[in-house]
């Protein structure tokens, strides 16, 4: 069985309001203004597909937010979204690998975040056998092509894969291909779902 794990709000906890607070403080822009203009929209998606550089993304988002920030100031906010590793899920992943299963990460992310994670939480990326990041592949969830890519790279059929994500649209896209899925809400539910995979592994 190939286990495919999302990163954000599954293995590592995210809070985007922290970024807005940093950007508000550094730019002197009222927080309410930054909150009103922030969206995880087209610019974020382009960045996560690797279509624009980190610098181009920072400039585009600052324009959207109507804030004046240097590139290092922008990065300091964008890195602030991480609030810590979900140790219980990390332990489950380590247990799966100890039992001989292959575990990979599949994340919609970007170079700024992956570099930060590698430095701040090295145990996170080291826990998996392989990492598939959207900005490297040029695709992002819920595009079914990204799941086809992972299955092809790993050489497994959809029914021999188990995908964990916290967003329903991503789960739905994977399920359409015949991949076994679990919508992450808490570690107890995830543990029970993993135990259930023994029925079809």
C-alpha positions in Angstrom: 0.0 0.0 0.0 1.2 3.5 -1.0 0.2 6.1 1.6 0.0 9.7 0.2 -0.2 12.5 2.8 -1.1 16.1 2.4 1.1 18.5 4.4 -0.9 21.5 5.4 -3.3 21.0 8.3 -2.6 17.3 8.3 1.1 17.0 9.2 2.0 20.6 9.8 -0.5 23.1 11.2 -1.2 26.4 9.3 -2.7 29.7 10.3 -2.7 32.3 7.6 -3.9 35.1 9.9 -0.4 35.1 11.4 1.0 36.2 8.0 -1.5 39.0 7.8 -0.5 40.2 11.2 3.1 40.3 10.3 2.5 42.2 7.1 0.2 44.6 8.8 2.8 45.4 11.5 5.7 45.7 9.0 3.9 47.9 6.5 1.9 50.0 9.0 -1.3 49.0 7.2 -4.4 48.4 9.3 -5.0 44.7 9.9 -8.6 45.0 8.8 -7.4 46.3 5.4 -5.0 43.4 4.9 -7.7 40.9 5.9 -10.2 42.4 3.5 -7.8 42.1 0.5 -6.2 38.8 1.2 -7.3 35.7 -0.7 -5.8 32.3 -1.6 -6.6 33.1 -5.2 -5.1 33.0 -8.7 -1.7 34.4 -7.7 -1.2 31.8 -4.9 -2.2 29.1 -7.4 0.2 30.3 -10.1 3.0 30.4 -7.5 2.1 26.9 -6.3 2.3 25.6 -9.9 5.8 27.3 -10.3 4.5 29.6 -13.0 5.9 32.7 -11.3 9.0 33.3 -9.2 9.0 33.9 -5.4 9.8 37.6 -6.1 7.0 37.9 -8.7 4.6 36.3 -6.3 5.6 38.7 -3.5 5.2 41.7 -5.7 1.8 40.5 -7.0 0.4 39.8 -3.5 1.7 43.1 -2.1 -0.2 44.8 -4.9 -3.4 42.9 -4.1 -3.0 43.7 -0.4 -2.1 47.3 -1.1 0.9 47.1 1.3 4.5 48.3 0.9 6.9 45.5 1.9 10.4 44.6 1.0 10.9 41.0 -0.2 12.5 39.9 3.1 9.6 41.4 5.0 7.1 39.6 2.8 8.9 36.3 3.3 8.9 36.7 7.0 5.1 37.0 7.0 4.6 34.2 4.5 6.7 31.9 6.6 4.8 32.8 9.8 1.8 30.6 8.8 3.4 27.5 10.3 2.4 26.8 13.9 4.0 23.4 14.5 4.1 19.8 13.5 1.2 17.5 14.3 3.3 15.0 16.2 0.5 12.4 16.4 0.3 12.2 12.6 4.0 12.2 12.2 4.2 9.2 14.6 1.6 7.4 12.4 3.7 8.0 9.3 6.8 6.7 11.1 4.9 3.6 12.2 3.7 2.9 8.6 7.2 3.1 7.3 8.5 0.8 10.1 5.9 -1.7 9.0 7.3 -1.6 5.5 4.9 0.7 3.8 5.9 3.4 1.4 4.8 6.9 2.5 5.0 10.0 0.3 4.0 13.7 0.7 1.8 15.5 -1.9 1.4 19.2 -1.2 0.2 22.4 -3.0 3.1 24.5 -1.9 5.9 26.8 -3.0 9.7 27.3 -2.8 9.5 29.8 0.1 7.6 27.3 2.2 9.5 24.2 1.4 12.8 25.8 2.1 11.5 27.0 5.5 10.1 23.6 6.4 13.4 21.9 5.5 15.2 24.3 7.9 12.6 24.6 10.7 11.1 21.1 10.7 13.7 18.8 9.2 12.0 15.8 10.8 8.9 16.5 8.7 10.3 16.0 5.2 12.6 13.2 6.5 9.6 11.2 7.7 8.5 10.4 4.1 10.1 8.3 1.4 9.5 11.0 -1.2 7.9 14.4 -1.5 5.8 15.6 -4.5 5.5 19.4 -4.4 3.2 21.3 -6.8 5.7 23.9 -7.7 8.2 21.2 -8.9 5.5 19.3 -10.8 3.7 22.2 -12.4 0.4 20.9 -11.2 -1.7 21.3 -8.1 -4.6 19.6 -6.4 -7.4 19.0 -7.1 -6.2 18.6 -10.7 -6.4 14.9 -11.3 -3.2 15.0 -13.4 -1.2 15.5 -10.2 -2.5 12.2 -8.8 -1.8 10.5 -12.1 1.8 11.8 -11.9 2.3 10.4 -8.4 0.9 7.0 -9.2 3.0 6.8 -12.4 6.2 7.8 -10.5 5.5 5.3 -7.7 4.4 2.6 -10.1 1.2 1.7 -8.3 -2.4 1.3 -9.3 -5.0 3.7 -7.8 -6.6 0.9 -5.7 -3.2 0.3 -4.1 -2.9 3.9 -2.9 -4.4 5.7 0.2 -4.6 9.4 0.1 -5.1 11.7 3.2 -6.0 15.4 2.8 -8.0 18.0 4.8 -9.9 19.4 1.8 -12.9 17.7 0.4 -12.3 18.8 -3.2 -8.9 17.1 -3.2 -10.3 13.9 -1.7 -13.1 13.9 -4.2 -10.6 14.3 -7.1 -8.5 11.4 -5.9 -11.5 9.2 -5.3 -12.7 9.7 -8.8 -9.5 7.9 -10.0 -10.2 4.9 -7.7 -7.7 6.0 -5.0 -8.7 5.1 -1.4 -9.1 8.3 0.5 -9.6 9.8 3.9 -10.7 13.3 4.8 -8.5 14.3 7.7 -10.3 15.8 10.8 -8.4 14.2 13.7 -5.7 11.6 14.3 -8.2 9.1 15.8 -10.2 9.0 12.7 -7.1 8.8 10.6 -5.7 5.9 12.7 -9.0 4.0 12.3 -9.0 4.5 8.5 -5.4 3.3 8.3 -6.3 0.2 10.3 -9.1 -0.4 7.8 -6.7 -0.4 4.8 -5.6 -3.9 5.9 -8.8 -5.1 4.3 -7.6 -4.2 0.8 -3.9 -4.0 1.0 
